[in-house]
Amino acid sequence: MRKSRTSDGLKVNVVAGTYVVLLGINYPRECCDGLMGFSVHRVAHDEDEAYYLKGTKTFTETDPGFVSGSQYSTREHPIQSFQWADYSAKPGARYTYTVTALKGTPQKLVPVAKSKVPVVTESPESGDHDVYFNRGTAASQEYGRRFGDRRPEEVPNNKAFEWLSRGIYEALEKFVSTCEPGRHALRIAAYEFHYYPFVQLLKTAVDRGVDVKVVYDARKSSPKEANERAIAEYGIETSCIPREEGKSYIAHNKFIVKSDNGTPVEAWTGGMNFSEGGIFGHSNVAHVIQDPAVAVTYHHYWEILAGDPKVASMKPEVEALSPLPDWPPERESTGVFSPRKTLDALSFYAELATGARDALFMTFAFGMHDLFKEVYRNCNAPLRFALMEKPTRPMKDGPEKDAEEQEIRNLRNMTENVFAVGNFIRTNAYDGWLAETLSGLNSYVRYIHNKFMLIDPLGRVPVVVTGSANFSDASTLQNDENMVVIRKNRRVADIYLGEYMRLFTHHAFRESLQWRNPDQPPKPLRTDAWWTDYFGDTDRSRRRRYFAQVKS
């Protein structure tokens, strides 16, 4: 849901996803002299609660001296930013946000403008798309506040896993457990297929008489060995088909097609592997499309995979099944499958990105392909976000890696581009933060596993590209992959944008700490003209204009 209100010159533009509510704020430059920041008050109508949201910085003059990791009311310690977010919202809930511009002094803050915006957050299971994001941030201040430095398995009653899941595994359980014998069938294509509770869930479904078939990656020892241990543990070998052809490639899909009385009706897709790390560790999305036309194409694709064809022989069939859509496409959602004979699909995504008019948001789990480096150099959009696992693809140290890192630095230096790289807080005696510990659930990709692109998500015609493929040569030419292109669905775009900014803000802040002198205390809230950077031709000004949806 999107709503905006303007009062006394103060505009607040609210974008409500499922668990995230984005606030874009605009206040005229001529009114900003003496501005100390903004307070954010939230009324949670369904819970009959009202309070000021909290931030992490204080004024030196009124610092209460709380312990590391504390948070402070924005009424006494306002936010000094024109873009903020509430990450504690609940799905399908009614809220009213009141943003107040404050002047005066730290000791006596004075309200000078106020705007109030009522919104209802989205429910994951609404419309023809169900969208679930896991927490994806085990190394976080909130995890530390809740569970300390304990690994998830050390926390009693499965509470850490429940918090990390954030509804994604519960949705998967429901997707399977609601299947009725003699009526529903499941066709699964899996790369990592070794989260034991999920395999057990499928075994229970099989025993109930549900028709279940799984194509799993058996091309390399990893994840083949772990997959086959799980399959043997629960005795579901007869329901499983190894994908063995093409030993140097990977069967990288993570989708499920559900059929009802022989007709495919919905497809579960996204970047989440069916493994402990995929579900509870690094960031992932699961996306259920309740569109029979899309489900049918996914089912046909599964049937191709189930024959375990050689890569070269299946490419023409895959391209015939999922030709690149004409633009604009006739349908809202279109599946695009791999492997393919050429890089046309990757070029198609790059062309969509280049055509962004207002903003572009992309994730990169394995470095940035040259096509997208060119996008970030020349795209028309004045604001371009990139969220990366690492600055480069996996490479050995040396001149080639140095050159690629320099390319990324050059892109980051462009005003239009705002990048963040995965990281976590390694605390010290001065910084005022809780130490963060990685969950240990992922050893290779530790932070950003998502594979999606948002083009003009706040526009009238947003585009979301999401699935299992990593915007790379291998994902297009060699691996078994699936993507879906979704056009003109604002609800889906709002959910994805909120989650993108949650992850981006989380990692951008942690990355910034690596550049700070560890012997210096953190910067407090400012009493000077902190807001000047949010006007003129700066990256912060572009962010203010975009999220507040103003022209200047």
C-alpha positions in Angstrom: 0.0 0.0 0.0 1.2 3.5 -0.8 -0.1 6.7 0.8 1.2 10.2 1.3 0.2 13.3 3.2 1.5 16.9 3.3 0.9 19.3 6.1 2.7 22.5 6.9 5.0 21.8 4.0 6.1 18.5 5.5 5.4 15.6 3.1 5.5 11.9 4.2 5.3 9.2 1.6 4.6 5.8 3.1 5.1 2.4 1.3 3.8 -0.5 3.3 5.0 -4.0 2.5 4.4 -7.0 4.8 7.0 -6.6 7.6 8.5 -3.3 6.5 7.0 0.2 6.2 9.1 2.8 4.3 8.9 6.5 5.1 10.0 9.0 2.6 10.2 12.5 4.0 10.4 15.9 2.3 10.6 19.3 4.0 11.4 22.4 1.9 15.0 23.6 2.0 13.9 27.1 3.0 12.2 25.7 6.1 15.2 23.6 7.3 17.3 26.2 9.1 17.5 25.0 12.7 16.1 21.6 11.9 17.2 19.0 14.5 15.5 16.0 12.9 12.2 14.1 12.7 10.3 12.1 15.3 8.2 9.2 14.2 5.2 8.1 16.3 3.3 4.9 15.5 -0.2 3.9 16.5 -0.8 0.1 16.1 -4.5 0.1 15.9 -5.0 -3.7 16.1 -2.9 -4.0 19.2 -4.1 -0.7 20.8 -0.6 0.6 21.2 0.9 4.0 20.6 4.5 5.0 21.0 7.5 6.8 19.4 9.7 4.5 17.3 13.3 4.3 18.3 16.7 5.0 16.7 20.3 4.3 17.6 21.9 7.7 17.9 21.7 10.4 20.6 22.6 14.0 21.1 25.8 14.4 23.2 24.0 17.0 25.3 21.2 14.6 26.3 22.8 11.2 26.1 21.3 9.1 28.9 24.4 6.8 29.0 22.6 3.5 28.3 24.5 0.3 27.6 25.7 -0.8 24.2 23.0 -1.8 21.7 20.4 0.4 23.3 17.8 2.3 21.3 16.4 5.8 22.0 13.0 7.4 21.4 12.9 9.6 18.3 10.9 12.1 20.4 14.1 13.0 22.4 16.6 11.8 19.8 15.1 12.4 16.4 16.2 10.8 13.1 18.5 13.0 11.0 17.5 11.5 7.6 14.8 12.1 5.0 14.3 8.4 4.5 13.5 5.9 7.3 11.7 2.7 7.8 9.8 0.7 10.4 11.1 -2.9 10.4 8.8 -4.0 13.3 5.5 -3.9 11.4 3.3 -7.0 11.2 1.5 -8.2 8.1 -2.1 -7.2 7.5 -2.1 -4.7 10.3 -3.4 -1.1 10.6 -1.0 1.6 11.5 -0.9 5.4 11.7 2.5 7.1 11.4 3.0 10.7 12.5 6.2 12.4 11.5 7.1 15.6 13.2 9.8 18.1 12.2 11.7 19.3 15.3 13.7 22.5 15.9 15.0 24.1 19.1 17.8 22.5 21.1 18.6 19.0 22.2 17.4 20.0 25.7 14.2 21.5 24.3 13.0 20.2 21.0 10.1 22.2 19.4 7.6 20.8 16.9 7.3 23.0 13.8 5.4 20.7 11.3 3.5 17.4 11.5 2.1 15.0 9.0 0.0 11.9 9.8 -0.5 8.9 7.4 -2.7 5.9 8.0 -1.8 2.6 6.2 -2.5 -1.1 6.2 0.4 -3.4 5.7 0.2 -6.2 3.1 -0.5 -9.8 3.9 1.9 -12.3 2.3 -1.0 -14.5 1.2 -3.0 -11.9 -0.8 -3.9 -11.7 -4.5 -2.3 -14.0 -7.0 1.2 -13.7 -5.5 2.3 -14.8 -2.0 5.7 -13.3 -1.1 7.8 -14.4 1.9 11.3 -13.1 2.9 13.3 -14.8 5.6 15.1 -12.6 8.2 18.4 -13.0 6.3 20.3 -11.1 9.0 21.3 -13.5 11.8 24.3 -11.2 12.4 22.2 -8.3 13.7 21.8 -6.1 16.8 18.3 -7.6 17.2 19.5 -11.1 17.2 22.1 -10.2 19.8 19.5 -8.5 22.0 17.3 -11.6 21.8 19.7 -14.5 21.8 23.1 -13.1 22.7 26.1 -14.8 21.0 24.4 -18.3 20.9 24.2 -20.1 17.6 20.6 -20.8 16.5 20.6 -24.4 17.5 21.7 -23.4 21.0 18.6 -21.4 21.7 15.8 -23.4 23.5 12.5 -24.3 21.9 13.6 -23.6 18.4 12.9 -19.8 19.0 16.0 -18.6 17.1 15.0 -20.6 14.0 11.4 -19.4 14.3 12.7 -15.8 14.4 15.1 -16.3 11.5 12.4 -18.0 9.4 10.1 -15.0 9.6 7.2 -17.1 8.2 9.1 -18.5 5.2 9.3 -22.1 6.5 5.9 -22.0 8.0 4.5 -21.0 4.5 6.5 -24.0 3.0 5.0 -26.3 5.5 1.5 -25.1 4.7 2.1 -25.4 1.0 2.9 -29.1 1.4 0.7 -30.1 4.4 -2.5 -28.8 2.8 -2.2 -31.2 -0.1 -5.0 -33.7 -0.3 -4.4 -37.3 -1.4 -6.0 -38.2 -4.7 -6.4 -34.5 -5.5 -3.0 -32.7 -5.3 0.4 -33.5 -6.8 3.8 -31.8 -6.2 6.6 -31.6 -8.7 9.8 -30.3 -7.1 13.1 -29.2 -8.7 15.8 -28.7 -6.0 19.5 -27.8 -5.8 20.0 -28.2 -2.1 17.4 -30.7 -0.8 18.6 -31.7 2.7 16.7 -29.8 5.3 15.6 -32.9 7.2 12.2 -31.5 8.6 11.2 -30.6 5.0 12.2 -34.0 3.6 10.3 -35.6 6.5 7.3 -33.4 5.6 7.4 -34.7 2.1 7.7 -38.3 3.4 4.6 -37.7 5.5 2.7 -36.4 2.4 3.8 -39.4 0.4 2.6 -41.7 3.1 -0.8 -39.9 3.1 -1.1 -40.7 -0.6 0.0 -37.3 -2.1 1.7 -37.7 -5.5 5.2 -36.2 -4.9 8.2 -36.3 -7.3 11.5 -34.5 -6.8 14.3 -33.8 -9.3 17.4 -33.0 -7.3 21.0 -32.0 -8.1 23.3 -35.0 -8.3 25.9 -33.5 -10.7 28.6 -32.8 -8.1 29.5 -34.3 -4.7 28.1 -31.1 -3.1 25.2 -30.9 -2.7 24.6 -34.5 -4.1 25.9 -36.3 -1.1 23.9 -34.3 1.4 20.8 -34.6 -0.8 21.1 -38.3 -1.0 21.7 -38.8 2.7 18.5 -36.9 3.4 16.6 -38.9 0.8 17.9 -42.2 2.2 17.2 -41.2 5.8 13.5 -40.8 5.1 13.2 -43.6 2.5 11.8 -41.5 -0.4 14.1 -42.8 -3.1 11.2 -43.9 -5.3 9.9 -40.3 -5.3 13.3 -38.8 -6.3 15.0 -38.4 -9.6 18.7 -37.5 -9.8 19.7 -34.8 -12.2 23.1 -36.1 -13.4 23.8 -34.9 -16.9 26.2 -32.0 -17.3 28.7 -32.7 -14.5 30.3 -29.3 -14.6 27.0 -27.5 -14.2 24.5 -27.2 -11.4 20.7 -28.0 -11.2 20.1 -24.7 -9.5 16.3 -24.5 -9.4 14.3 -24.2 -6.2 10.7 -24.5 -7.3 7.6 -26.6 -6.6 4.5 -26.9 -8.9 1.2 -27.8 -7.2 -1.4 -29.5 -9.4 -5.1 -29.9 -8.5 -6.8 -32.9 -10.1 -4.2 -33.0 -12.8 -4.1 -29.3 -13.6 -1.1 -27.2 -12.5 -2.4 -24.3 -10.5 0.4 -22.6 -8.6 4.2 -22.4 -8.5 6.5 -21.9 -5.6 9.7 -20.3 -6.7 12.5 -17.8 -5.6 16.1 -18.2 -4.4 15.5 -20.2 -1.3 17.2 -23.6 -1.2 15.5 -26.4 0.7 18.3 -26.5 3.3 18.9 -25.1 6.7 21.1 -22.3 5.5 18.7 -21.5 2.6 15.7 -21.2 4.9 17.2 -19.7 8.1 20.6 -18.2 7.1 21.5 -15.9 4.3 18.8 -13.7 2.7 16.2 -15.4 0.5 12.7 -14.9 -0.9 10.0 -17.5 -1.6 7.4 -16.4 -4.1 4.2 -18.3 -4.8 2.5 -17.5 -8.1 -1.2 -18.5 -8.3 -1.5 -18.3 -12.0 -2.4 -21.5 -13.9 -0.7 -20.3 -17.1 2.6 -19.8 -15.2 2.2 -23.0 -13.3 1.7 -25.0 -16.5 5.0 -23.7 -18.0 6.8 -24.6 -14.8 5.3 -28.1 -14.9 6.4 -28.6 -18.5 9.9 -27.4 -17.5 9.9 -29.9 -14.7 9.0 -32.7 -17.1 12.0 -31.7 -19.3 14.3 -31.8 -16.2 12.9 -35.2 -15.1 14.2 -36.8 -18.3 17.7 -35.8 -17.2 18.6 -34.5 -20.7 22.1 -33.3 -21.8 22.4 -29.6 -21.5 22.9 -29.0 -25.3 19.9 -31.1 -26.2 17.5 -29.4 -23.8 18.3 -25.8 -24.7 16.1 -25.6 -27.8 13.2 -27.1 -25.9 13.7 -24.7 -23.0 13.8 -21.7 -25.3 10.7 -22.9 -27.1 8.9 -23.3 -23.8 9.9 -19.9 -22.5 10.6 -17.4 -25.3 11.6 -14.0 -24.1 8.4 -11.9 -23.7 7.5 -9.1 -26.1 7.6 -5.8 -24.3 5.3 -4.8 -22.9 4.1 -8.4 -22.3 0.5 -9.5 -22.7 0.5 -11.2 -19.3 1.4 -9.9 -15.9 3.8 -12.8 -15.1 6.1 -14.6 -17.5 8.5 -17.5 -16.7 12.0 -17.6 -18.3 14.0 -20.8 -18.0 17.6 -21.9 -18.5 19.9 -23.3 -19.9 19.6 -21.3 -23.2 21.6 -21.2 -26.4 22.6 -17.5 -26.1 22.9 -14.7 -23.6 19.7 -13.1 -25.0 17.9 -13.5 -21.7 20.7 -11.8 -19.7 20.8 -9.0 -22.3 17.0 -8.7 -22.0 17.3 -8.2 -18.2 20.0 -5.6 -18.8 17.9 -3.8 -21.4 15.0 -3.7 -18.9 17.4 -2.3 -16.2 18.8 0.3 -18.6 15.3 1.5 -19.4 14.5 2.3 -15.7 13.3 5.9 -15.6 13.4 6.7 -11.9 15.2 4.0 -9.9 16.8 0.6 -10.2 17.4 -1.9 -7.4 19.4 -5.2 -7.9 21.0 -7.9 -5.8 24.3 -9.6 -6.8 25.3 -12.8 -4.9 28.3 -13.5 -7.1 29.7 -10.2 -8.4 28.4 -7.9 -11.1 28.4 -9.1 -14.7 29.9 -6.7 -17.3 26.4 -6.1 -18.8 25.2 -4.7 -15.5 28.4 -2.7 -14.9 27.4 -1.0 -18.2 23.9 -0.5 -16.9 25.2 1.2 -13.7 27.4 3.4 -15.9 24.7 4.5 -18.4 21.2 3.8 -17.1 18.8 6.7 -17.4 17.5 6.3 -13.8 19.0 9.0 -11.5 19.0 6.5 -8.6 20.6 3.0 -8.8 21.0 0.7 -5.9 23.2 -2.4 -5.8 23.3 -4.9 -2.9 26.3 -7.3 -3.2 27.6 -10.3 -1.3 31.1 -9.3 -2.2 32.6 -6.6 -4.5 33.6 -9.2 -7.1 32.7 -12.7 -8.2 34.7 -15.5 -6.6 38.3 -14.9 -7.7 41.9 -15.5 -6.6 43.9 -12.5 -5.4 45.8 -10.9 -8.2 45.7 -8.3 -11.0 42.4 -9.5 -12.4 40.6 -9.2 -9.0 42.3 -5.9 -8.3 41.0 -4.5 -11.7 37.5 -5.7 -11.0 37.5 -4.2 -7.5 38.6 -0.9 -9.0 35.7 -1.1 -11.5 33.2 -1.4 -8.7 34.9 1.5 -6.8 34.6 3.6 -9.9 30.9 2.8 -10.1 30.4 3.6 -6.5 31.9 7.0 -7.0 29.1 8.0 -9.4 26.4 10.1 -7.7 23.6 8.0 -9.2 24.9 4.8 -7.7 24.4 3.6 -4.1 26.1 0.3 -3.3 26.3 -1.9 -0.2 28.3 -5.0 0.4 27.4 -7.7 3.0 29.1 -7.3 6.4 28.5 -7.6 10.2 29.6 -5.6 13.3 33.0 -6.5 14.9 32.6 -4.4 18.0 35.2 -2.6 20.1 35.3 -0.7 23.4 34.1 2.6 21.9 31.5 2.0 19.3 28.4 1.5 21.4 27.2 -1.5 19.5 26.6 -5.2 20.4 29.1 -7.6 18.9 27.5 -9.7 16.1 28.2 -13.3 15.4 27.5 -15.0 12.1 25.0 -17.9 12.4 27.3 -20.5 10.9 24.5 -21.7 8.8 26.2 -20.7 5.5 29.8 -21.1 4.6 30.0 -19.9 1.0 27.3 -17.2 0.5 27.0 -15.7 4.0 24.8 -12.6 3.5 23.1 -11.9 0.1 21.7 -14.9 -1.7 18.7 -13.1 -3.3 18.5 -12.9 -7.1 16.1 -10.1 -8.0 15.7 -6.8 -9.8 13.3 -4.0 -9.3 12.7 -1.4 -12.0 10.8 1.8 -11.1 9.2 0.0 -8.1 7.3 3.2 -7.0 6.1 4.0 -10.5 2.7 3.2 -12.1 4.3 0.3 -14.0 6.8 -1.4 -11.7 8.8 -4.5 -12.9 10.0 -7.2 -10.7 12.4 -10.0 -12.0 12.9 -12.7 -9.5 13.9 -16.4 -9.2 16.9 -18.7 -8.9 19.3 -17.2 -11.5 22.3 -15.0 -10.6 22.4 -12.6 -13.6 25.4 -14.4 -14.9 26.7 -16.3 -18.0 26.6 -19.7 -16.2 23.0 -19.1 -15.0 21.9 -18.4 -18.5 23.9 -20.8 -20.6 24.7 -23.8 -18.4 22.7 -24.2 -15.3 19.1 -25.3 -14.7 17.4 -22.0 -13.6 14.1 -20.3 -13.5 13.1 -16.6 -13.4 9.8 -14.8 -13.5 9.2 -11.3 -14.9 6.3 -9.5 -13.2 5.0 -6.3 -14.6 2.5 -3.8 -13.3 1.9 -5.4 -9.9 2.3 -2.6 -7.3 1.7 -4.8 -4.3 4.5 -7.2 -5.2 6.8 -4.2 -6.0 6.0 -2.6 -2.6 6.8 -5.8 -0.7 10.1 -6.4 -2.6 11.2 -2.7 -2.2 10.6 -2.7 1.5 12.6 -5.9 2.0 15.3 -4.7 -0.3 15.8 -1.5 1.7 15.8 -3.5 4.9 18.7 -5.6 3.7 20.4 -2.7 2.0 20.3 -0.4 5.1 21.4 -3.3 7.3 24.5 -4.0 5.3 25.4 -0.5 4.2 25.6 0.6 7.9 27.8 -2.4 8.8 30.0 -1.8 5.8 30.5 1.8 6.8 31.8 0.8 10.2 34.7 -0.9 8.5 35.9 2.5 7.2 35.7 4.2 10.6 38.7 4.6 12.9 38.0 1.9 15.6 39.6 4.1 18.3 37.1 6.9 17.7 33.7 7.0 19.4 30.6 6.9 17.1 29.3 10.2 15.7 26.4 11.6 17.7 23.3 13.4 16.4 24.4 16.8 15.0 23.3 20.2 16.0 24.6 21.9 12.9 23.0 22.0 9.4 23.1 18.2 9.0 20.4 18.4 6.3 22.4 20.3 3.6 23.6 17.0 2.0 19.9 16.1 1.3 19.7 19.0 -1.2 21.5 19.7 -4.4 23.0 17.1 -6.7 24.0 14.4 -4.1 23.1 10.8 -3.6 21.2 11.7 -0.5 19.2 14.3 -2.3 18.3 11.7 -5.0 17.1 9.3 -2.3 15.0 12.0 -0.6 13.4 12.9 -3.9 12.7 9.3 -4.9 11.3 8.0 -1.6 9.3 11.1 -0.9 8.2 11.2 -4.5 9.0 14.9 -5.1 10.7 16.5 -8.1 13.1 18.9 -6.3 
